[in-house]
């Protein structure tokens, strides 16, 4: 690899990167900062603050003191269809003004386990104010026994019951019926937002009396609202999710398993061209970080298992264990992809990955980090432009996804570590091994067909073509994100895979890893800066500079070891 100068990058790269940065800021960052300053209070309760609010409400509204509560499980949940509908129809700003204060889409769900009695109470709190917006006793079946009371009288009592929990009775009108399980349905008097409407269902305990002056009983009761979107829209989202799930299985997981097997095969075939200790460190880093991230995201795993307003046992341990086993397999694939990829490239006379024992390794890492930043902002600009075009041409919209939320992390500031997992595994698997594999096949096929050595132009074209198959598989691994239609991310990431592949071939594996990590670190940092959680401003800023700190640390560490040893080190 060339080592002349610290950056070894033509000024034209820096100019294009500057343009990419401007595009990213204009299309992604400035709109968020405008929303931030245009809103009176964007602060969001931290998980500790939400837990404190839960205890206060449990005591004041439900008569439950702290010593009566055995456990509280806190989860950020969201009404995905409502979020997607308002996003698609451009109604989010109107929703924020008219409905959000009392009937938010996103809430903290607090599952309270009452000591000794076995009762389970679910409170749903506004994420900004901590006010109670919904609740349900999930430990006691609702009652449908109202004696000989007239339905209209039952509805009146239900409205009064809901009002105690903070629901303005004047906002609702009875639908004229009583559900078979005793639920009393109401519809909002507020004007609909396009075709989205507000509905509420109240369940009263059988021993509730309107004349009671004390706290009303809550066992078997509930006050739940929901935002109904058009059935056609909800069906569309469900259809898109089903297609994405099938694609994830048949177009990503199965090809990935095949790539895993091929990585093992080529690691054996090309073992003489490389070392079997290559990739051990990076694979171990990937696995350890993912275990930490998984444990940190246990509330997010719980959120992915919860329907909006639904119930759950809260036991996500089996899911955690399964997730860690999957990541162990992914770490194994990363390792064999590193060995097989290095062997394949070396067998083709190309070296894209320096070794620790080389004298210039530390300088190579530092240079890769310095190159990674301009390439990352170039990619961010390209991504922003692609998504902007897709939004205008395909009517792209997004829905909230609590499973990816910092509000569902025990320690939100750990989030930027995830960038290293993505950068290491995806670049080694999809780019380093994937491109090498298909280049080997394509060039070999051309050689077999023409019965002569392909020209340099043909090899260049075949190398470009080799970027696409692993890039497509990589893109299909991202269809599960809540961006619609499902093929939005496929188009976006296939195009970006061409850039990632080009960067690896031009600058080497370490540079493209740093570019990928820096891109994700910037996106995560911006997310944290604007998420409203206490302390996340500084965590977000740290996320943006983290790749630079890691690059400098590796450079300094390698320099120190070489000085101490006075000779090249053994390979790690």
C-alpha positions as CSV (number, residue, x, y, z in Angstrom):
1,X,0.0,0.0,0.0
2,X,1.4,3.5,-0.8
3,X,2.6,5.4,2.2
4,X,3.6,8.7,0.9
5,X,2.1,11.4,3.0
6,X,-0.3,11.1,5.9
7,X,-3.5,11.2,3.8
8,X,-2.5,9.9,0.4
9,X,-5.7,11.2,-1.1
10,X,-6.2,13.4,-4.1
11,X,-7.8,16.8,-3.4
12,X,-10.7,15.9,-5.6
13,X,-11.8,13.4,-3.0
14,X,-11.8,16.1,-0.4
15,X,-13.9,18.4,-2.6
16,X,-16.5,15.7,-3.3
17,X,-16.5,14.8,0.4
18,X,-17.2,18.5,1.2
19,X,-20.1,18.5,-1.1
20,X,-21.4,15.3,0.5
21,X,-21.1,16.9,3.9
22,X,-23.2,19.9,2.8
23,X,-25.9,17.6,1.3
24,X,-26.0,15.6,4.5
25,X,-26.3,18.7,6.7
26,X,-29.0,20.3,4.5
27,X,-31.2,17.2,4.1
28,X,-30.6,15.3,7.3
29,X,-29.3,17.5,10.2
30,X,-30.7,21.0,9.7
31,X,-34.3,19.8,9.5
32,X,-33.9,18.1,12.8
33,X,-32.2,21.0,14.4
34,X,-35.0,23.3,13.1
35,X,-37.6,21.0,14.7
36,X,-35.6,21.0,17.9
37,X,-35.6,24.8,18.2
38,X,-39.1,25.2,17.0
39,X,-40.5,23.1,19.8
40,X,-40.9,24.5,23.3
41,X,-39.8,21.4,25.1
42,X,-38.1,18.4,23.3
43,X,-36.8,16.9,26.5
44,X,-37.5,13.2,27.0
45,X,-37.5,11.4,30.3
46,X,-34.6,9.1,31.0
47,X,-35.4,5.6,32.0
48,X,-34.6,6.4,35.6
49,X,-36.9,9.5,35.5
50,X,-39.6,7.4,34.0
51,X,-39.2,4.8,36.7
52,X,-39.5,7.5,39.4
53,X,-42.7,8.8,37.6
54,X,-44.1,5.2,37.6
55,X,-43.6,4.9,41.4
56,X,-45.3,8.3,41.9
57,X,-48.3,7.4,39.8
58,X,-48.6,4.0,41.3
59,X,-48.8,5.5,44.7
60,X,-51.1,8.5,43.9
61,X,-53.5,6.8,41.5
62,X,-53.4,3.2,42.4
63,X,-52.6,3.2,46.1
64,X,-49.4,1.1,45.5
65,X,-46.5,2.0,47.7
66,X,-42.9,1.2,46.7
67,X,-42.7,-1.6,49.2
68,X,-45.7,-3.3,47.5
69,X,-44.0,-3.3,44.1
70,X,-41.8,-6.3,43.4
71,X,-40.5,-5.3,40.0
72,X,-40.9,-2.7,37.2
73,X,-40.0,-3.5,33.6
74,X,-39.7,-0.3,31.5
75,X,-40.0,-0.4,27.7
76,X,-40.4,2.2,25.0
77,X,-43.2,1.2,22.7
78,X,-44.8,2.8,19.6
79,X,-47.9,2.5,17.4
80,X,-46.1,1.7,14.2
81,X,-49.0,2.0,11.8
82,X,-50.0,5.4,13.2
83,X,-46.4,6.6,13.0
84,X,-46.1,5.4,9.4
85,X,-49.5,6.8,8.4
86,X,-48.8,10.3,9.7
87,X,-45.3,10.2,8.2
88,X,-46.6,9.1,4.7
89,X,-49.5,11.7,4.7
90,X,-47.3,14.6,6.0
91,X,-49.5,14.9,9.2
92,X,-46.8,14.5,11.9
93,X,-46.6,18.2,12.6
94,X,-50.4,18.5,12.9
95,X,-50.5,15.4,15.1
96,X,-47.9,16.9,17.4
97,X,-50.1,20.1,17.7
98,X,-53.5,18.4,18.2
99,X,-53.1,14.9,19.7
100,X,-49.6,14.3,20.9
101,X,-49.8,15.9,24.3
102,X,-52.6,13.7,25.5
103,X,-52.6,10.8,23.0
104,X,-49.0,10.2,22.0
105,X,-47.8,7.5,19.5
106,X,-44.7,6.7,21.5
107,X,-44.8,5.9,25.2
108,X,-42.9,4.4,28.1
109,X,-44.6,1.2,29.1
110,X,-44.1,0.3,32.8
111,X,-45.0,-3.3,33.7
112,X,-45.5,-3.4,37.4
113,X,-45.4,-6.7,39.3
114,X,-47.3,-6.3,42.6
115,X,-45.6,-8.2,45.5
116,X,-47.4,-11.2,47.0
117,X,-50.7,-10.7,45.2
118,X,-49.4,-11.7,41.8
119,X,-51.2,-8.8,40.2
120,X,-49.7,-7.2,37.1
121,X,-50.4,-3.5,36.3
122,X,-49.3,-1.9,33.0
123,X,-48.9,1.9,33.0
124,X,-48.2,3.9,29.8
125,X,-46.5,7.2,30.3
126,X,-46.0,10.2,28.1
127,X,-42.3,10.2,27.2
128,X,-41.8,13.9,27.7
129,X,-44.0,14.8,30.7
130,X,-44.3,11.4,32.4
131,X,-48.1,11.8,32.7
132,X,-50.3,8.7,32.7
133,X,-52.0,8.3,29.3
134,X,-53.2,4.7,29.4
135,X,-53.2,1.8,31.8
136,X,-54.4,-1.8,32.1
137,X,-54.6,-4.5,34.8
138,X,-53.2,-7.6,33.0
139,X,-53.4,-9.9,36.0
140,X,-57.2,-9.9,36.5
141,X,-59.8,-10.7,33.8
142,X,-62.2,-7.8,33.1
143,X,-65.7,-7.9,34.4
144,X,-68.8,-7.8,32.2
145,X,-71.2,-7.9,35.2
146,X,-73.1,-4.6,35.6
147,X,-76.2,-6.1,37.1
148,X,-79.4,-4.7,35.7
149,X,-77.8,-1.3,34.8
150,X,-78.9,0.3,31.6
151,X,-76.1,0.5,28.9
152,X,-76.3,4.3,28.9
153,X,-75.8,4.4,32.7
154,X,-72.9,2.0,32.3
155,X,-71.3,4.3,29.7
156,X,-71.8,7.3,32.0
157,X,-70.0,5.5,34.8
158,X,-67.2,4.4,32.4
159,X,-66.7,8.0,31.4
160,X,-66.5,9.1,35.0
161,X,-64.1,6.2,35.8
162,X,-61.8,7.3,32.9
163,X,-61.9,10.9,34.0
164,X,-60.4,9.9,37.4
165,X,-57.3,8.7,35.4
166,X,-57.0,12.0,33.6
167,X,-59.1,11.5,30.5
168,X,-61.3,14.6,29.8
169,X,-64.9,13.2,29.5
170,X,-65.8,16.0,27.1
171,X,-63.4,14.7,24.6
172,X,-65.3,11.5,24.1
173,X,-68.7,10.2,23.2
174,X,-70.1,6.7,23.7
175,X,-70.5,4.5,20.6
176,X,-73.9,3.2,21.8
177,X,-72.8,-0.4,22.6
178,X,-71.1,-2.5,25.3
179,X,-68.5,-5.1,24.2
180,X,-69.0,-8.7,25.2
181,X,-66.1,-8.6,27.7
182,X,-67.6,-5.6,29.4
183,X,-65.5,-3.0,27.6
184,X,-67.2,0.4,27.0
185,X,-66.1,1.8,23.7
186,X,-65.9,5.6,23.0
187,X,-65.0,7.6,20.0
188,X,-63.2,10.9,20.1
189,X,-65.0,14.2,19.5
190,X,-61.8,15.6,18.1
191,X,-61.7,16.0,14.3
192,X,-60.0,13.1,12.5
193,X,-56.5,13.6,11.1
194,X,-57.2,12.7,7.4
195,X,-58.6,9.2,7.9
196,X,-57.0,8.5,11.3
197,X,-59.4,8.5,14.3
198,X,-59.1,8.2,18.1
199,X,-60.9,5.5,20.0
200,X,-61.0,4.5,23.7
201,X,-62.2,1.5,25.6
202,X,-62.8,1.5,29.3
203,X,-63.1,-1.6,31.5
204,X,-64.5,-1.0,35.0
205,X,-64.1,-3.4,38.0
206,X,-67.4,-4.9,39.1
207,X,-67.1,-3.3,42.5
208,X,-66.6,0.2,41.2
209,X,-69.2,2.7,42.5
210,X,-69.6,6.2,41.2
211,X,-70.2,7.6,44.7
212,X,-66.9,6.3,46.1
213,X,-64.8,9.1,47.5
214,X,-61.6,7.1,47.9
215,X,-59.4,5.8,45.1
216,X,-61.5,3.8,42.7
217,X,-60.6,0.1,42.4
218,X,-58.3,-0.9,39.5
219,X,-58.3,-4.7,39.7
220,X,-59.6,-5.9,36.4
221,X,-59.9,-2.3,35.0
222,X,-58.3,-0.5,32.1
223,X,-58.4,2.8,30.2
224,X,-56.9,2.4,26.8
225,X,-57.0,4.6,23.7
226,X,-55.8,3.7,20.2
227,X,-55.2,5.5,17.0
228,X,-57.0,3.8,14.1
229,X,-55.6,4.2,10.7
230,X,-57.3,3.2,7.4
231,X,-57.5,-0.6,7.1
232,X,-56.0,-0.4,3.6
233,X,-52.9,1.4,5.0
234,X,-52.4,-1.1,7.9
235,X,-52.8,-4.0,5.5
236,X,-50.2,-2.4,3.1
237,X,-47.7,-2.1,6.0
238,X,-48.3,-5.7,7.1
239,X,-47.9,-6.9,3.5
240,X,-44.6,-5.0,3.2
241,X,-43.3,-6.5,6.4
242,X,-44.3,-10.0,5.4
243,X,-42.4,-9.6,2.1
244,X,-39.4,-8.2,4.0
245,X,-39.4,-11.2,6.3
246,X,-39.5,-13.7,3.5
247,X,-36.7,-11.8,1.7
248,X,-34.6,-11.8,4.9
249,X,-35.0,-15.6,5.1
250,X,-34.6,-16.6,1.4
251,X,-32.5,-13.8,-0.1
252,X,-30.3,-13.0,2.9
253,X,-30.0,-15.7,5.5
254,X,-29.7,-18.6,3.1
255,X,-27.1,-16.9,0.9
256,X,-25.2,-15.9,4.0
257,X,-25.1,-19.5,5.1
258,X,-23.8,-20.4,1.7
259,X,-21.2,-17.7,1.9
260,X,-20.2,-19.0,5.4
261,X,-19.6,-22.5,3.9
262,X,-17.6,-21.0,1.0
263,X,-15.5,-18.9,3.4
264,X,-14.5,-22.0,5.3
265,X,-13.7,-23.8,2.0
266,X,-11.6,-21.0,0.6
267,X,-9.9,-20.5,4.0
268,X,-8.7,-24.1,3.6
269,X,-7.9,-23.8,-0.2
270,X,-6.0,-20.5,0.1
271,X,-4.5,-21.1,3.6
272,X,-1.0,-21.2,2.2
273,X,-1.4,-17.6,1.0
274,X,-2.4,-16.2,4.4
275,X,-2.3,-16.9,8.1
276,X,-5.1,-18.6,10.2
277,X,-4.6,-16.0,12.9
278,X,-5.8,-13.3,10.6
279,X,-9.2,-12.0,11.7
280,X,-9.2,-13.5,15.2
281,X,-8.9,-10.2,17.0
282,X,-11.5,-8.4,14.8
283,X,-13.9,-11.3,15.1
284,X,-13.5,-11.4,18.9
285,X,-14.0,-7.6,19.1
286,X,-17.2,-8.0,17.0
287,X,-18.6,-10.8,19.3
288,X,-17.7,-9.1,22.6
289,X,-19.2,-5.8,21.5
290,X,-22.4,-7.5,20.3
291,X,-22.8,-9.3,23.6
292,X,-22.5,-6.0,25.5
293,X,-24.9,-4.3,23.1
294,X,-27.4,-7.2,23.4
295,X,-27.4,-7.1,27.2
296,X,-27.7,-3.3,27.0
297,X,-30.7,-3.6,24.7
298,X,-32.8,-6.1,26.7
299,X,-35.6,-3.5,26.9
300,X,-35.5,-3.2,23.1
301,X,-35.8,-6.9,22.8
302,X,-38.8,-6.7,25.0
303,X,-40.2,-4.0,22.8
304,X,-39.9,-6.1,19.7
305,X,-41.9,-8.8,21.5
306,X,-44.7,-6.4,22.5
307,X,-47.6,-5.2,20.4
308,X,-48.7,-1.7,21.1
309,X,-50.7,-1.9,24.4
310,X,-50.4,-5.6,24.5
311,X,-49.1,-7.9,27.2
312,X,-46.0,-9.8,27.7
313,X,-44.4,-12.0,30.3
314,X,-41.3,-9.8,30.1
315,X,-39.0,-12.8,29.9
316,X,-36.6,-12.1,27.1
317,X,-33.8,-14.4,28.4
318,X,-34.4,-17.1,25.7
319,X,-34.3,-14.4,23.0
320,X,-31.1,-13.0,24.5
321,X,-29.5,-16.4,24.5
322,X,-30.6,-17.1,20.9
323,X,-29.3,-13.7,19.8
324,X,-25.9,-14.3,21.3
325,X,-25.6,-17.7,19.7
326,X,-26.4,-16.1,16.3
327,X,-23.8,-13.5,16.9
328,X,-21.3,-16.2,17.8
329,X,-22.0,-17.8,14.4
330,X,-21.6,-14.4,12.7
331,X,-18.2,-13.9,14.5
332,X,-17.2,-17.3,13.1
333,X,-18.2,-16.2,9.6
334,X,-16.3,-13.0,10.0
335,X,-13.2,-14.9,11.0
336,X,-13.3,-17.4,8.1
337,X,-14.2,-14.5,5.7
338,X,-11.1,-12.7,6.9
339,X,-8.9,-15.7,6.3
340,X,-10.5,-16.8,3.1
341,X,-10.7,-13.2,1.7
342,X,-7.1,-12.5,2.4
343,X,-6.1,-15.8,0.9
344,X,-8.2,-15.1,-2.2
345,X,-6.8,-11.6,-2.8
346,X,-3.2,-12.8,-2.2
347,X,-3.7,-15.7,-4.7
348,X,-4.7,-13.0,-7.3
349,X,-1.6,-11.0,-6.5
350,X,-3.4,-8.2,-4.5
351,X,-2.8,-7.1,-0.9
352,X,-5.5,-5.0,0.7
353,X,-4.9,-5.7,4.4
354,X,-1.5,-4.9,6.1
355,X,-0.4,-7.0,9.1
356,X,0.5,-5.9,12.6
357,X,4.1,-7.1,12.4
358,X,4.8,-4.8,9.4
359,X,6.8,-1.7,10.4
360,X,4.3,0.7,8.8
361,X,1.2,-0.9,10.3
362,X,0.5,1.9,12.8
363,X,1.0,4.6,10.1
364,X,-1.4,2.6,7.8
365,X,-4.1,2.5,10.5
366,X,-3.7,6.3,11.1
367,X,-3.9,7.0,7.4
368,X,-6.9,4.7,7.0
369,X,-8.7,6.6,9.8
370,X,-7.9,10.0,8.2
371,X,-9.1,8.7,4.8
372,X,-12.2,7.2,6.4
373,X,-13.7,10.5,7.6
374,X,-13.9,12.2,4.1
375,X,-15.1,8.9,2.6
376,X,-17.8,8.6,5.3
377,X,-19.2,12.1,4.7
378,X,-19.1,11.4,1.0
379,X,-21.2,8.3,1.6
380,X,-23.5,10.3,3.9
381,X,-24.1,12.8,1.1
382,X,-24.7,10.1,-1.5
383,X,-27.1,8.3,0.9
384,X,-29.0,11.5,1.6
385,X,-29.3,12.2,-2.1
386,X,-30.4,8.7,-2.9
387,X,-33.1,8.7,-0.2
388,X,-34.3,12.1,-1.2
389,X,-34.8,11.0,-4.8
390,X,-36.5,7.8,-3.6
391,X,-38.7,9.8,-1.3
392,X,-39.9,12.0,-4.2
393,X,-40.3,9.1,-6.7
394,X,-41.5,6.2,-4.7
395,X,-43.4,8.0,-1.9
396,X,-41.0,6.6,0.7
397,X,-42.0,6.9,4.3
398,X,-40.7,5.6,7.7
399,X,-42.3,4.3,10.8
400,X,-40.9,4.4,14.4
401,X,-39.0,1.3,15.5
402,X,-38.6,1.0,19.3
403,X,-36.4,-2.1,18.9
404,X,-33.7,0.4,17.6
405,X,-34.5,3.1,20.1
406,X,-31.9,4.6,22.5
407,X,-34.8,4.9,25.0
408,X,-34.8,1.1,25.2
409,X,-31.1,1.0,26.1
410,X,-30.0,0.6,29.7
411,X,-26.9,2.8,28.9
412,X,-27.7,4.8,25.7
413,X,-24.1,6.0,25.4
414,X,-23.0,2.5,24.5
415,X,-24.9,2.7,21.2
416,X,-21.9,4.0,19.1
417,X,-20.0,0.7,19.8
418,X,-22.5,-0.9,17.4
419,X,-20.8,1.0,14.6
420,X,-17.7,-1.2,15.0
421,X,-19.8,-4.4,14.8
422,X,-21.3,-3.3,11.5
423,X,-18.1,-1.9,10.1
424,X,-16.0,-5.0,10.9
425,X,-18.4,-7.8,10.0
426,X,-20.1,-6.3,6.9
427,X,-16.9,-5.0,5.3
428,X,-15.0,-8.3,5.9
429,X,-17.9,-10.5,4.9
430,X,-19.5,-8.6,2.0
431,X,-16.7,-6.6,0.6
432,X,-13.3,-8.3,1.5
433,X,-14.4,-11.9,1.0
434,X,-17.5,-11.4,-1.1
435,X,-15.9,-9.3,-3.9
436,X,-12.8,-11.5,-3.9
437,X,-14.9,-14.7,-4.3
438,X,-17.0,-13.4,-7.2
439,X,-13.9,-11.7,-8.8
440,X,-12.2,-15.1,-8.7
441,X,-15.2,-16.8,-10.2
442,X,-15.8,-14.2,-12.9
443,X,-12.2,-13.9,-14.0
444,X,-11.9,-17.7,-14.0
445,X,-15.0,-18.1,-16.1
446,X,-13.8,-15.5,-18.6
447,X,-10.5,-17.3,-18.8
448,X,-12.3,-20.7,-19.4
449,X,-14.6,-19.2,-22.1
450,X,-11.9,-17.3,-24.0
451,X,-9.1,-19.8,-23.3
452,X,-6.7,-17.0,-22.7
453,X,-5.9,-14.5,-20.0
454,X,-8.5,-11.7,-19.8
455,X,-7.3,-8.2,-20.6
456,X,-6.8,-5.6,-17.9
457,X,-9.9,-3.8,-19.1
458,X,-12.0,-7.0,-18.9
459,X,-10.6,-7.8,-15.4
460,X,-11.6,-4.2,-14.3
461,X,-15.1,-4.7,-15.6
462,X,-15.4,-8.1,-14.0
463,X,-14.1,-6.7,-10.7
464,X,-16.8,-4.0,-10.8
465,X,-19.4,-6.7,-11.6
466,X,-18.1,-8.7,-8.6
467,X,-19.1,-5.9,-6.2
468,X,-22.8,-6.4,-7.0
469,X,-23.8,-10.0,-5.9
470,X,-22.4,-9.6,-2.3
471,X,-23.7,-6.0,-2.3
472,X,-27.2,-7.2,-3.1
473,X,-27.1,-9.8,-0.4
474,X,-25.9,-7.2,2.1
475,X,-28.7,-4.8,1.0
476,X,-31.3,-7.6,1.5
477,X,-30.1,-8.0,5.0
478,X,-31.5,-4.5,5.8
479,X,-35.0,-4.9,4.4
480,X,-36.3,-5.4,8.0
481,X,-35.9,-1.7,8.8
482,X,-39.2,0.2,9.1
483,X,-38.8,2.1,5.9
484,X,-41.5,1.6,3.2
485,X,-41.7,0.3,0.5
486,X,-39.4,-2.6,1.5
487,X,-37.2,-2.2,-1.6
488,X,-36.2,1.3,-0.7
489,X,-33.2,0.1,1.3
490,X,-32.3,-2.5,-1.3
491,X,-32.0,0.2,-3.9
492,X,-30.1,2.6,-1.6
493,X,-27.6,0.0,-0.3
494,X,-26.9,-1.7,-3.6
495,X,-25.9,1.8,-4.9
496,X,-23.8,2.4,-1.8
497,X,-22.2,-1.0,-2.1
498,X,-20.7,0.1,-5.3
499,X,-19.0,3.0,-3.5
500,X,-17.9,0.8,-0.6
501,X,-16.4,-1.7,-3.0
502,X,-14.6,0.9,-5.0
503,X,-13.2,2.5,-1.8
504,X,-11.9,-0.9,-0.6
505,X,-10.2,-1.6,-3.9
506,X,-8.8,1.9,-4.1
507,X,-7.7,2.4,-0.4
508,X,-7.7,-1.0,1.2
509,X,-9.8,-2.9,3.8
510,X,-8.9,-0.8,6.9
511,X,-9.9,2.4,5.2
512,X,-13.3,1.0,4.2
513,X,-13.8,-0.3,7.7
514,X,-13.0,3.1,9.1
515,X,-15.3,4.8,6.5
516,X,-18.2,2.4,7.5
517,X,-17.6,2.8,11.2
518,X,-17.4,6.6,10.9
519,X,-20.5,6.8,8.8
520,X,-22.5,4.8,11.4
521,X,-20.9,6.7,14.3
522,X,-21.9,10.1,12.7
523,X,-25.5,8.9,12.2
524,X,-25.7,7.5,15.7
525,X,-24.1,10.6,17.1
526,X,-26.6,12.8,15.4
527,X,-29.4,10.6,16.6
528,X,-28.2,10.9,20.2
529,X,-27.7,14.6,20.0
530,X,-31.3,15.1,19.1
531,X,-33.0,12.3,21.1
532,X,-33.6,14.6,24.1
533,X,-32.1,12.3,26.7
534,X,-29.9,13.8,29.5
535,X,-26.2,13.5,28.7
536,X,-26.7,12.2,25.2
537,X,-25.5,15.5,23.7
538,X,-22.0,14.8,24.9
539,X,-22.3,11.1,24.1
540,X,-23.3,12.0,20.5
541,X,-20.3,14.3,20.1
542,X,-18.1,11.5,21.4
543,X,-19.6,9.1,19.0
544,X,-18.5,11.3,16.1
545,X,-14.9,11.5,17.2
546,X,-14.6,7.9,18.4
547,X,-13.2,6.4,15.2
548,X,-10.4,9.0,15.2
549,X,-9.6,8.2,18.9
550,X,-9.4,4.5,18.1
551,X,-7.2,5.1,15.1
552,X,-4.8,7.2,17.1
553,X,-4.8,4.7,19.9
554,X,-3.9,1.8,17.6
555,X,-1.1,3.9,16.0
556,X,0.3,4.8,19.4
557,X,0.0,1.2,20.6
558,X,1.8,-0.2,17.6
559,X,4.5,2.5,17.9
560,X,5.0,1.7,21.6
561,X,5.3,-2.1,21.0
562,X,7.8,-1.6,18.2
563,X,10.0,0.6,20.4
564,X,9.9,-1.9,23.3
565,X,10.7,-4.9,21.1
566,X,13.1,-3.2,18.7
567,X,12.1,-5.7,16.0
568,X,9.0,-6.7,14.0
569,X,6.3,-8.4,16.1
570,X,4.7,-11.7,15.6
571,X,1.4,-11.7,13.7
572,X,-1.8,-11.2,15.6
